[in-house]
Amino acid sequence: MSFLRTARRHLHRNPLRATKCREFPSSSKNASTIADARNATSSVNSDEIAHFSRLSQLWWDERGEFGLLHKMNPVRMEFVRQKVLEMQREDGLEDANEARPLEGLDVLDVGCGGGLLCESLTRLGGNTLGIDASGSNIAIASLHAAADPALSSQSPQKRSGTLSYQHTSAEDLLATRGPKSFDVVCSMEVIEHVDNPRTFLSNCAQLVKPGGHLFLSTIARTPLSYFLTIFAAEQALRLVTPGTHTWSKYINPEEMTDFFLQSDSIPATSEDAARQVSSRPWISRIYGGIPSRTEAEVRGMIYLPWKGEWTLVPRGAPGASVWAEACNYVFWVRRPFE
């Protein structure tokens, strides 16, 4: 009964809802208080980082802790490839590169883990930077990439983009590189593990160039997702370590959409303010609860145990918002041109 009461409370709690923050004085005697305030708006959860750092040696074991992510990766990558190509054609690019649609683009993977997605993004031509708040993850990702000649910048047969890694967080990268730095920003299976997801999402969005793409994948906060990802995957089948997921931190697709419908979700840069350019929502309107396909898109991902693989639910599948997006899903949104 206690779980049912907790579930009812969290079902209607939006992790992306804006909350008011206290202001703190800036005098030196209040330095510790300022540090506490800074931590209160950081997206890095030290417990989550410690958890995944302990598992870092297992990233490239396709039958181990991250086996389901290995199987999911081709589906996520196909969605990225399809969506980038679709928008390139929408923009009038007639000679879009089917094999390497990310060629020449600056690509960022936030929370890259062991580099599963980064290596695939690089093979699609992207000049890819993978960042992670865990130094252990960065070490494993760098070591694995170094063992593949196709990813080496010195390879004479090189037909992919460039790949580098950096031990940092989204907010720190934003502070050093500045906003509007990447054509494509990805963050897959990360936002459900961070603190202050609204701040995290805003930081990721600020890093996207005008006309660029933001790709996310995460888990909806539904009774079905609790049963599949926590009860079944963690507790019953032990496919992943118990405690990996926190159901209350899951984010529903409509909450993600609502975030980008708000004009104040992504703050204007100082340069924009100087030019008197006001921030505007990335999604201008929704039709029957669904945004325009040129502004944003949600697609469910379903695991088929009899095939041992994931599948991407077709666009416009009947009742997809009820069943297909009730657990794992991918989300794409495009930053408006200026």
KOLGUGU-920901 format. One record per residue (C-alpha): residue number from 1; residue in one letter; chain; z, y, x. Coordinates in steps of 0.02 Angstrom, whole numbers, plus 32768, in hexadecimal, padded with zeros to 4 digits. Example, Ala and Ser with C-alpha at 12.3 -4.5 7.8 and 13.67 -1.06 7.14 Angstrom:
KOLGUGU-920901
atom n 1 | res a | chain A | c3 8186 | c2 7F1F | c1 8267
atom n 2 | res s | chain A | c3 8165 | c2 7FCB | c1 82AC
END
This chain:
KOLGUGU-920901
atom n 1 | res m | chain A | c3 8000 | c2 8000 | c1 8000
atom n 2 | res s | chain A | c3 8024 | c2 8077 | c1 8090
atom n 3 | res f | chain A | c3 7F71 | c2 8060 | c1 80CF
atom n 4 | res l | chain A | c3 7F2B | c2 8085 | c1 8022
atom n 5 | res r | chain A | c3 7F8F | c2 8127 | c1 8019
atom n 6 | res t | chain A | c3 7F54 | c2 8157 | c1 80C8
atom n 7 | res a | chain A | c3 7EA0 | c2 8129 | c1 809D
atom n 8 | res r | chain A | c3 7E9F | c2 8194 | c1 8000
atom n 9 | res r | chain A | c3 7EE0 | c2 8228 | c1 8066
atom n 10 | res h | chain A | c3 7E60 | c2 8216 | c1 80F2
atom n 11 | res l | chain A | c3 7DCA | c2 81F1 | c1 8081
atom n 12 | res h | chain A | c3 7DC9 | c2 82A7 | c1 804A
atom n 13 | res r | chain A | c3 7DFE | c2 82F5 | c1 80F0
atom n 14 | res n | chain A | c3 7D69 | c2 8344 | c1 8148
atom n 15 | res p | chain A | c3 7D83 | c2 8341 | c1 8207
atom n 16 | res l | chain A | c3 7D00 | c2 83CC | c1 8218
atom n 17 | res r | chain A | c3 7D58 | c2 8446 | c1 81A5
atom n 18 | res a | chain A | c3 7D83 | c2 84E9 | c1 81FB
atom n 19 | res t | chain A | c3 7E3C | c2 8507 | c1 821D
atom n 20 | res k | chain A | c3 7E93 | c2 85A7 | c1 824C
atom n 21 | res c | chain A | c3 7ED0 | c2 85B6 | c1 82FF
atom n 22 | res r | chain A | c3 7F65 | c2 861C | c1 8339
atom n 23 | res e | chain A | c3 7F44 | c2 86A8 | c1 83B5
atom n 24 | res f | chain A | c3 7FAC | c2 86A8 | c1 8454
atom n 25 | res p | chain A | c3 7FD9 | c2 8738 | c1 84C8
atom n 26 | res s | chain A | c3 7F87 | c2 873C | c1 8572
atom n 27 | res s | chain A | c3 801A | c2 8770 | c1 85E0
atom n 28 | res s | chain A | c3 8044 | c2 8701 | c1 8675
atom n 29 | res k | chain A | c3 80EE | c2 86D0 | c1 8631
atom n 30 | res n | chain A | c3 8093 | c2 867D | c1 85A1
atom n 31 | res a | chain A | c3 8021 | c2 8616 | c1 8613
atom n 32 | res s | chain A | c3 8063 | c2 8570 | c1 85D4
atom n 33 | res t | chain A | c3 804B | c2 85A8 | c1 8521
atom n 34 | res i | chain A | c3 7F98 | c2 85DB | c1 8547
atom n 35 | res a | chain A | c3 7F7A | c2 8531 | c1 8597
atom n 36 | res d | chain A | c3 7FBC | c2 84DE | c1 84FA
atom n 37 | res a | chain A | c3 7F46 | c2 8548 | c1 8492
atom n 38 | res r | chain A | c3 7EB4 | c2 8519 | c1 8501
atom n 39 | res n | chain A | c3 7EE0 | c2 8461 | c1 84EE
atom n 40 | res a | chain A | c3 7EEA | c2 8477 | c1 8433
atom n 41 | res t | chain A | c3 7E32 | c2 84A7 | c1 842F
atom n 42 | res s | chain A | c3 7DF6 | c2 8429 | c1 84B1
atom n 43 | res s | chain A | c3 7D91 | c2 8397 | c1 846F
atom n 44 | res v | chain A | c3 7DC9 | c2 8321 | c1 84FA
atom n 45 | res n | chain A | c3 7E48 | c2 829F | c1 84C1
atom n 46 | res s | chain A | c3 7EA3 | c2 825D | c1 855A
atom n 47 | res d | chain A | c3 7ED3 | c2 81BA | c1 8504
atom n 48 | res e | chain A | c3 7E1E | c2 8197 | c1 84D6
atom n 49 | res i | chain A | c3 7DE4 | c2 81BF | c1 8587
atom n 50 | res a | chain A | c3 7E67 | c2 814A | c1 85CF
atom n 51 | res h | chain A | c3 7E34 | c2 80C1 | c1 8554
atom n 52 | res f | chain A | c3 7D7B | c2 80C7 | c1 8583
atom n 53 | res s | chain A | c3 7DA1 | c2 80DD | c1 863C
atom n 54 | res r | chain A | c3 7DFD | c2 8037 | c1 8637
atom n 55 | res l | chain A | c3 7D63 | c2 7FE7 | c1 85EB
atom n 56 | res s | chain A | c3 7CE5 | c2 803C | c1 865E
atom n 57 | res q | chain A | c3 7CBE | c2 7F9E | c1 86C3
atom n 58 | res l | chain A | c3 7C7F | c2 7F4B | c1 8623
atom n 59 | res w | chain A | c3 7BF8 | c2 7FCA | c1 85F4
atom n 60 | res w | chain A | c3 7B65 | c2 7F61 | c1 862E
atom n 61 | res d | chain A | c3 7BA4 | c2 7EB9 | c1 85EF
atom n 62 | res e | chain A | c3 7B2E | c2 7E9E | c1 855C
atom n 63 | res r | chain A | c3 7B9D | c2 7E15 | c1 8515
atom n 64 | res g | chain A | c3 7C42 | c2 7E6E | c1 852D
atom n 65 | res e | chain A | c3 7CA2 | c2 7F02 | c1 84E8
atom n 66 | res f | chain A | c3 7C06 | c2 7F6F | c1 84D5
atom n 67 | res g | chain A | c3 7B91 | c2 7EE7 | c1 849A
atom n 68 | res l | chain A | c3 7B76 | c2 7F38 | c1 83F0
atom n 69 | res l | chain A | c3 7B47 | c2 7FDD | c1 8444
atom n 70 | res h | chain A | c3 7AC7 | c2 7F83 | c1 84B1
atom n 71 | res k | chain A | c3 7A79 | c2 7F3D | c1 8413
atom n 72 | res m | chain A | c3 7A82 | c2 7FE7 | c1 83BC
atom n 73 | res n | chain A | c3 7A32 | c2 8048 | c1 844B
atom n 74 | res p | chain A | c3 797B | c2 801A | c1 8425
atom n 75 | res v | chain A | c3 7993 | c2 8054 | c1 8370
atom n 76 | res r | chain A | c3 79E0 | c2 80F9 | c1 83A4
atom n 77 | res m | chain A | c3 7956 | c2 8115 | c1 8424
atom n 78 | res e | chain A | c3 78CD | c2 80F0 | c1 83A7
atom n 79 | res f | chain A | c3 7917 | c2 8172 | c1 8331
atom n 80 | res v | chain A | c3 791A | c2 81F2 | c1 83BF
atom n 81 | res r | chain A | c3 7867 | c2 81C9 | c1 83F0
atom n 82 | res q | chain A | c3 7825 | c2 81CF | c1 833D
atom n 83 | res k | chain A | c3 787C | c2 8272 | c1 8313
atom n 84 | res v | chain A | c3 7846 | c2 82CF | c1 83B1
atom n 85 | res l | chain A | c3 7792 | c2 8295 | c1 8398
atom n 86 | res e | chain A | c3 7797 | c2 82C6 | c1 82E0
atom n 87 | res m | chain A | c3 77D0 | c2 8376 | c1 830A
atom n 88 | res q | chain A | c3 7754 | c2 8388 | c1 8399
atom n 89 | res r | chain A | c3 76C8 | c2 8362 | c1 831E
atom n 90 | res e | chain A | c3 7718 | c2 83D6 | c1 829F
atom n 91 | res d | chain A | c3 770F | c2 845F | c1 8323
atom n 92 | res g | chain A | c3 7655 | c2 843D | c1 833B
atom n 93 | res l | chain A | c3 765D | c2 83DC | c1 83DE
atom n 94 | res e | chain A | c3 75C3 | c2 836E | c1 83CD
atom n 95 | res d | chain A | c3 75D4 | c2 830E | c1 8471
atom n 96 | res a | chain A | c3 7689 | c2 82D5 | c1 845B
atom n 97 | res n | chain A | c3 76B7 | c2 8250 | c1 84DA
atom n 98 | res e | chain A | c3 76E0 | c2 81B4 | c1 8474
atom n 99 | res a | chain A | c3 7726 | c2 8155 | c1 8508
atom n 100 | res r | chain A | c3 778A | c2 81E5 | c1 8555
atom n 101 | res p | chain A | c3 77AA | c2 8269 | c1 84CE
atom n 102 | res l | chain A | c3 783B | c2 82B3 | c1 8534
atom n 103 | res e | chain A | c3 77CD | c2 82D6 | c1 85CC
atom n 104 | res g | chain A | c3 77F8 | c2 837E | c1 8618
atom n 105 | res l | chain A | c3 788B | c2 839A | c1 85A2
atom n 106 | res d | chain A | c3 793E | c2 83BC | c1 85DA
atom n 107 | res v | chain A | c3 79AC | c2 8338 | c1 8588
atom n 108 | res l | chain A | c3 7A6A | c2 832C | c1 857E
atom n 109 | res d | chain A | c3 7AD2 | c2 8294 | c1 854D
atom n 110 | res v | chain A | c3 7B84 | c2 82C7 | c1 8524
atom n 111 | res g | chain A | c3 7C02 | c2 823A | c1 8538
atom n 112 | res c | chain A | c3 7B84 | c2 81CE | c1 8594
atom n 113 | res g | chain A | c3 7BFC | c2 8140 | c1 85BB
atom n 114 | res g | chain A | c3 7BA8 | c2 80C3 | c1 8630
atom n 115 | res g | chain A | c3 7AFC | c2 8111 | c1 8619
atom n 116 | res l | chain A | c3 7AAD | c2 80A0 | c1 8596
atom n 117 | res l | chain A | c3 7A59 | c2 812F | c1 853B
atom n 118 | res c | chain A | c3 7A3A | c2 819A | c1 85D6
atom n 119 | res e | chain A | c3 79CC | c2 8118 | c1 862A
atom n 120 | res s | chain A | c3 7965 | c2 8102 | c1 858B
atom n 121 | res l | chain A | c3 7951 | c2 81BF | c1 8576
atom n 122 | res t | chain A | c3 7916 | c2 81CC | c1 862A
atom n 123 | res r | chain A | c3 7895 | c2 8142 | c1 860F
atom n 124 | res l | chain A | c3 784F | c2 81AB | c1 8580
atom n 125 | res g | chain A | c3 782E | c2 8234 | c1 85FF
atom n 126 | res g | chain A | c3 78C9 | c2 82A0 | c1 85E9
atom n 127 | res n | chain A | c3 791B | c2 82FE | c1 8678
atom n 128 | res t | chain A | c3 79C2 | c2 82B7 | c1 8645
atom n 129 | res l | chain A | c3 7A73 | c2 82EC | c1 866C
atom n 130 | res g | chain A | c3 7AFE | c2 8278 | c1 8635
atom n 131 | res i | chain A | c3 7BAE | c2 82BD | c1 862A
atom n 132 | res d | chain A | c3 7C53 | c2 8268 | c1 8605
atom n 133 | res a | chain A | c3 7D0A | c2 8299 | c1 860F
atom n 134 | res s | chain A | c3 7D30 | c2 81F1 | c1 8661
atom n 135 | res g | chain A | c3 7D0F | c2 81EB | c1 871B
atom n 136 | res s | chain A | c3 7D0F | c2 812D | c1 8714
atom n 137 | res n | chain A | c3 7C80 | c2 812E | c1 8696
atom n 138 | res i | chain A | c3 7C1B | c2 81A6 | c1 8702
atom n 139 | res a | chain A | c3 7C35 | c2 8137 | c1 879B
atom n 140 | res i | chain A | c3 7BF6 | c2 809C | c1 873F
atom n 141 | res a | chain A | c3 7B62 | c2 80FA | c1 86F4
atom n 142 | res s | chain A | c3 7B2F | c2 813F | c1 879E
atom n 143 | res l | chain A | c3 7B3F | c2 8096 | c1 87F2
atom n 144 | res h | chain A | c3 7AD5 | c2 803E | c1 876E
atom n 145 | res a | chain A | c3 7A4C | c2 80C2 | c1 8772
atom n 146 | res a | chain A | c3 7A45 | c2 80BB | c1 8831
atom n 147 | res a | chain A | c3 7A1C | c2 8001 | c1 8828
atom n 148 | res d | chain A | c3 797D | c2 8021 | c1 87C1
atom n 149 | res p | chain A | c3 78E8 | c2 805C | c1 882B
atom n 150 | res a | chain A | c3 7891 | c2 809C | c1 878F
atom n 151 | res l | chain A | c3 791B | c2 811D | c1 877A
atom n 152 | res s | chain A | c3 7919 | c2 8154 | c1 882F
atom n 153 | res s | chain A | c3 78CA | c2 81FC | c1 8853
atom n 154 | res q | chain A | c3 7888 | c2 81B0 | c1 88F5
atom n 155 | res s | chain A | c3 7826 | c2 8125 | c1 889F
atom n 156 | res p | chain A | c3 7769 | c2 8135 | c1 88BC
atom n 157 | res q | chain A | c3 774A | c2 80DD | c1 8816
atom n 158 | res k | chain A | c3 77BE | c2 8152 | c1 87B9
atom n 159 | res r | chain A | c3 777F | c2 8173 | c1 8708
atom n 160 | res s | chain A | c3 7823 | c2 81AB | c1 86B9
atom n 161 | res g | chain A | c3 7884 | c2 824E | c1 86BD
atom n 162 | res t | chain A | c3 7918 | c2 8277 | c1 872B
atom n 163 | res l | chain A | c3 79C9 | c2 8238 | c1 8713
atom n 164 | res s | chain A | c3 7A6D | c2 8281 | c1 8750
atom n 165 | res y | chain A | c3 7B23 | c2 8273 | c1 871C
atom n 166 | res q | chain A | c3 7BB4 | c2 82ED | c1 871C
atom n 167 | res h | chain A | c3 7C6D | c2 82D1 | c1 86FD
atom n 168 | res t | chain A | c3 7C90 | c2 835B | c1 867F
atom n 169 | res s | chain A | c3 7CA8 | c2 8382 | c1 85C7
atom n 170 | res a | chain A | c3 7C37 | c2 83DA | c1 854B
atom n 171 | res e | chain A | c3 7CA1 | c2 8477 | c1 8549
atom n 172 | res d | chain A | c3 7CA8 | c2 8482 | c1 8607
atom n 173 | res l | chain A | c3 7BED | c2 8467 | c1 8615
atom n 174 | res l | chain A | c3 7BD1 | c2 84F0 | c1 8595
atom n 175 | res a | chain A | c3 7C3D | c2 8565 | c1 85FD
atom n 176 | res t | chain A | c3 7BDE | c2 8541 | c1 869E
atom n 177 | res r | chain A | c3 7B2A | c2 8528 | c1 8662
atom n 178 | res g | chain A | c3 7B30 | c2 859E | c1 85CE
atom n 179 | res p | chain A | c3 7AEA | c2 8588 | c1 851E
atom n 180 | res k | chain A | c3 7A36 | c2 855A | c1 84F3
atom n 181 | res s | chain A | c3 7A20 | c2 84EF | c1 858F
atom n 182 | res f | chain A | c3 79D5 | c2 844C | c1 854C
atom n 183 | res d | chain A | c3 793F | c2 841B | c1 84E3
atom n 184 | res v | chain A | c3 7997 | c2 837E | c1 84A6
atom n 185 | res v | chain A | c3 7A52 | c2 835E | c1 8499
atom n 186 | res c | chain A | c3 7A92 | c2 82B1 | c1 8469
atom n 187 | res s | chain A | c3 7B42 | c2 8275 | c1 8448
atom n 188 | res m | chain A | c3 7B47 | c2 81C3 | c1 8409
atom n 189 | res e | chain A | c3 7BE6 | c2 816F | c1 83CB
atom n 190 | res v | chain A | c3 7C4F | c2 81FA | c1 8416
atom n 191 | res i | chain A | c3 7C87 | c2 8277 | c1 8392
atom n 192 | res e | chain A | c3 7CFA | c2 81F8 | c1 833E
atom n 193 | res h | chain A | c3 7D5B | c2 81ED | c1 83E3
atom n 194 | res v | chain A | c3 7D78 | c2 82A7 | c1 8405
atom n 195 | res d | chain A | c3 7DFD | c2 8324 | c1 83D4
atom n 196 | res n | chain A | c3 7DC5 | c2 83BF | c1 8374
atom n 197 | res p | chain A | c3 7D1E | c2 8377 | c1 833D
atom n 198 | res r | chain A | c3 7CE8 | c2 841E | c1 82F4
atom n 199 | res t | chain A | c3 7CFA | c2 8470 | c1 839F
atom n 200 | res f | chain A | c3 7CA3 | c2 83DD | c1 83F3
atom n 201 | res l | chain A | c3 7C10 | c2 83E6 | c1 837B
atom n 202 | res s | chain A | c3 7C02 | c2 84A2 | c1 8391
atom n 203 | res n | chain A | c3 7C02 | c2 848F | c1 844F
atom n 204 | res c | chain A | c3 7B79 | c2 840B | c1 8448
atom n 205 | res a | chain A | c3 7B12 | c2 8478 | c1 83D3
atom n 206 | res q | chain A | c3 7B23 | c2 8512 | c1 8441
atom n 207 | res l | chain A | c3 7AD6 | c2 84B2 | c1 84D1
atom n 208 | res v | chain A | c3 7A34 | c2 8496 | c1 846F
atom n 209 | res k | chain A | c3 79A0 | c2 8509 | c1 8490
atom n 210 | res p | chain A | c3 794C | c2 8561 | c1 83FC
atom n 211 | res g | chain A | c3 78D6 | c2 84E3 | c1 83AF
atom n 212 | res g | chain A | c3 7935 | c2 8457 | c1 8406
atom n 213 | res h | chain A | c3 7982 | c2 83B8 | c1 83C0
atom n 214 | res l | chain A | c3 7A33 | c2 8379 | c1 83A8
atom n 215 | res f | chain A | c3 7A48 | c2 82BD | c1 838E
atom n 216 | res l | chain A | c3 7AED | c2 826E | c1 835B
atom n 217 | res s | chain A | c3 7B22 | c2 81C2 | c1 8323
atom n 218 | res t | chain A | c3 7BCC | c2 8199 | c1 82DC
atom n 219 | res i | chain A | c3 7C26 | c2 8141 | c1 824D
atom n 220 | res a | chain A | c3 7C45 | c2 8179 | c1 819A
atom n 221 | res r | chain A | c3 7CF8 | c2 817D | c1 8158
atom n 222 | res t | chain A | c3 7CEC | c2 80FF | c1 80CA
atom n 223 | res p | chain A | c3 7D48 | c2 8061 | c1 8094
atom n 224 | res l | chain A | c3 7CB1 | c2 7FFC | c1 80D0
atom n 225 | res s | chain A | c3 7CBA | c2 8048 | c1 817F
atom n 226 | res y | chain A | c3 7D74 | c2 801E | c1 818B
atom n 227 | res f | chain A | c3 7D50 | c2 7F6A | c1 815B
atom n 228 | res l | chain A | c3 7CBF | c2 7F55 | c1 81D4
atom n 229 | res t | chain A | c3 7CF3 | c2 7FBA | c1 826D
atom n 230 | res i | chain A | c3 7DAF | c2 7FA4 | c1 826E
atom n 231 | res f | chain A | c3 7DE3 | c2 7F0D | c1 8207
atom n 232 | res a | chain A | c3 7D4E | c2 7E9F | c1 8234
atom n 233 | res a | chain A | c3 7D13 | c2 7EDE | c1 82DF
atom n 234 | res e | chain A | c3 7DBE | c2 7F05 | c1 8329
atom n 235 | res q | chain A | c3 7E42 | c2 7E9E | c1 82CF
atom n 236 | res a | chain A | c3 7DEB | c2 7E01 | c1 8290
atom n 237 | res l | chain A | c3 7D58 | c2 7DE0 | c1 8306
atom n 238 | res r | chain A | c3 7D98 | c2 7E40 | c1 839E
atom n 239 | res l | chain A | c3 7CE8 | c2 7E7B | c1 83C7
atom n 240 | res v | chain A | c3 7D35 | c2 7F1B | c1 840A
atom n 241 | res t | chain A | c3 7DE3 | c2 7F43 | c1 8449
atom n 242 | res p | chain A | c3 7E60 | c2 7F68 | c1 83BC
atom n 243 | res g | chain A | c3 7E84 | c2 8022 | c1 83B5
atom n 244 | res t | chain A | c3 7DD5 | c2 8055 | c1 83EC
atom n 245 | res h | chain A | c3 7DB5 | c2 80AD | c1 8346
atom n 246 | res t | chain A | c3 7E1D | c2 8121 | c1 82DA
atom n 247 | res w | chain A | c3 7DDD | c2 811C | c1 8227
atom n 248 | res s | chain A | c3 7E20 | c2 81C8 | c1 81F9
atom n 249 | res k | chain A | c3 7DB2 | c2 8216 | c1 8281
atom n 250 | res y | chain A | c3 7D10 | c2 81D3 | c1 8237
atom n 251 | res i | chain A | c3 7C9A | c2 8258 | c1 81F1
atom n 252 | res n | chain A | c3 7C2F | c2 8245 | c1 8156
atom n 253 | res p | chain A | c3 7B76 | c2 8276 | c1 8159
atom n 254 | res e | chain A | c3 7B8E | c2 82FD | c1 80D5
atom n 255 | res e | chain A | c3 7C18 | c2 834B | c1 813F
atom n 256 | res m | chain A | c3 7BA1 | c2 8352 | c1 81D2
atom n 257 | res t | chain A | c3 7B1D | c2 83A3 | c1 8164
atom n 258 | res d | chain A | c3 7B99 | c2 8421 | c1 811E
atom n 259 | res f | chain A | c3 7BC8 | c2 8455 | c1 81CF
atom n 260 | res f | chain A | c3 7B15 | c2 8489 | c1 81F5
atom n 261 | res l | chain A | c3 7B03 | c2 84DE | c1 814C
atom n 262 | res q | chain A | c3 7B87 | c2 855E | c1 8182
atom n 263 | res s | chain A | c3 7B4B | c2 85F6 | c1 81E1
atom n 264 | res d | chain A | c3 7BEE | c2 8607 | c1 8242
atom n 265 | res s | chain A | c3 7BF7 | c2 8554 | c1 8283
atom n 266 | res i | chain A | c3 7B99 | c2 857F | c1 8324
atom n 267 | res p | chain A | c3 7BCF | c2 8628 | c1 836A
atom n 268 | res a | chain A | c3 7B4E | c2 86A6 | c1 83A3
atom n 269 | res t | chain A | c3 7B40 | c2 86C0 | c1 8460
atom n 270 | res s | chain A | c3 7B6A | c2 8766 | c1 84B1
atom n 271 | res e | chain A | c3 7AB0 | c2 877C | c1 84D1
atom n 272 | res d | chain A | c3 7A8C | c2 8761 | c1 8418
atom n 273 | res a | chain A | c3 7B12 | c2 87DE | c1 83EB
atom n 274 | res a | chain A | c3 7AC7 | c2 885F | c1 8460
atom n 275 | res r | chain A | c3 7A1E | c2 8846 | c1 840E
atom n 276 | res q | chain A | c3 7A74 | c2 884D | c1 8364
atom n 277 | res v | chain A | c3 7A39 | c2 879E | c1 833D
atom n 278 | res s | chain A | c3 7AB2 | c2 8750 | c1 82C1
atom n 279 | res s | chain A | c3 7AD3 | c2 8696 | c1 82BD
atom n 280 | res r | chain A | c3 7A83 | c2 8638 | c1 822E
atom n 281 | res p | chain A | c3 7A98 | c2 8589 | c1 81EA
atom n 282 | res w | chain A | c3 7A2E | c2 8500 | c1 8236
atom n 283 | res i | chain A | c3 7A14 | c2 84B5 | c1 818A
atom n 284 | res s | chain A | c3 79D5 | c2 8538 | c1 8110
atom n 285 | res r | chain A | c3 79E8 | c2 84D3 | c1 8071
atom n 286 | res i | chain A | c3 79F8 | c2 8424 | c1 802B
atom n 287 | res y | chain A | c3 7995 | c2 83D0 | c1 7FA2
atom n 288 | res g | chain A | c3 79F9 | c2 8355 | c1 7F3A
atom n 289 | res g | chain A | c3 7A75 | c2 8348 | c1 7FC7
atom n 290 | res i | chain A | c3 79ED | c2 8329 | c1 8049
atom n 291 | res p | chain A | c3 79B1 | c2 83AA | c1 80CA
atom n 292 | res s | chain A | c3 78FB | c2 83C8 | c1 80F2
atom n 293 | res r | chain A | c3 78B9 | c2 8346 | c1 816D
atom n 294 | res t | chain A | c3 7885 | c2 83D4 | c1 81E3
atom n 295 | res e | chain A | c3 7938 | c2 8416 | c1 81EC
atom n 296 | res a | chain A | c3 79A8 | c2 837C | c1 81EA
atom n 297 | res e | chain A | c3 79A9 | c2 82C4 | c1 81C2
atom n 298 | res v | chain A | c3 7A27 | c2 8239 | c1 81A8
atom n 299 | res r | chain A | c3 79FA | c2 8181 | c1 81BB
atom n 300 | res g | chain A | c3 7A6D | c2 80ED | c1 81A7
atom n 301 | res m | chain A | c3 7A77 | c2 8062 | c1 8227
atom n 302 | res i | chain A | c3 7AA2 | c2 7FB2 | c1 81EC
atom n 303 | res y | chain A | c3 7AD1 | c2 7F1C | c1 8255
atom n 304 | res l | chain A | c3 7A7C | c2 7E7A | c1 8221
atom n 305 | res p | chain A | c3 7AEC | c2 7DED | c1 8262
atom n 306 | res w | chain A | c3 7A6E | c2 7D64 | c1 8237
atom n 307 | res k | chain A | c3 79F3 | c2 7DBB | c1 82AD
atom n 308 | res g | chain A | c3 7A73 | c2 7DFC | c1 8328
atom n 309 | res e | chain A | c3 7A25 | c2 7EAA | c1 8323
atom n 310 | res w | chain A | c3 7A32 | c2 7F57 | c1 82D7
atom n 311 | res t | chain A | c3 79AF | c2 7FA3 | c1 8265
atom n 312 | res l | chain A | c3 798B | c2 8056 | c1 8234
atom n 313 | res v | chain A | c3 7988 | c2 806E | c1 8178
atom n 314 | res p | chain A | c3 78DE | c2 80B2 | c1 8141
atom n 315 | res r | chain A | c3 78D3 | c2 8168 | c1 8110
atom n 316 | res g | chain A | c3 78E9 | c2 817E | c1 8055
atom n 317 | res a | chain A | c3 792D | c2 80CF | c1 8037
atom n 318 | res p | chain A | c3 7973 | c2 80C4 | c1 7F84
atom n 319 | res g | chain A | c3 7A2E | c2 80E5 | c1 7F80
atom n 320 | res a | chain A | c3 7A36 | c2 80FA | c1 803E
atom n 321 | res s | chain A | c3 7ABC | c2 8180 | c1 8030
atom n 322 | res v | chain A | c3 7B2B | c2 8103 | c1 7FD6
atom n 323 | res w | chain A | c3 7B15 | c2 8064 | c1 803A
atom n 324 | res a | chain A | c3 7AAE | c2 8082 | c1 80D8
atom n 325 | res e | chain A | c3 7B0F | c2 811A | c1 8114
atom n 326 | res a | chain A | c3 7BBB | c2 80D8 | c1 80E6
atom n 327 | res c | chain A | c3 7BDE | c2 809B | c1 8196
atom n 328 | res n | chain A | c3 7B73 | c2 80BC | c1 8232
atom n 329 | res y | chain A | c3 7AF0 | c2 8145 | c1 822B
atom n 330 | res v | chain A | c3 7A87 | c2 81B7 | c1 8299
atom n 331 | res f | chain A | c3 7A7A | c2 8271 | c1 827A
atom n 332 | res w | chain A | c3 79F5 | c2 82E9 | c1 82B9
atom n 333 | res v | chain A | c3 79F1 | c2 83A7 | c1 82A6
atom n 334 | res r | chain A | c3 797E | c2 8429 | c1 82F3
atom n 335 | res r | chain A | c3 79B2 | c2 84D3 | c1 8333
atom n 336 | res p | chain A | c3 7948 | c2 855C | c1 82E0
atom n 337 | res f | chain A | c3 78CC | c2 85BB | c1 834B
atom n 338 | res e | chain A | c3 78FB | c2 866F | c1 836F
END
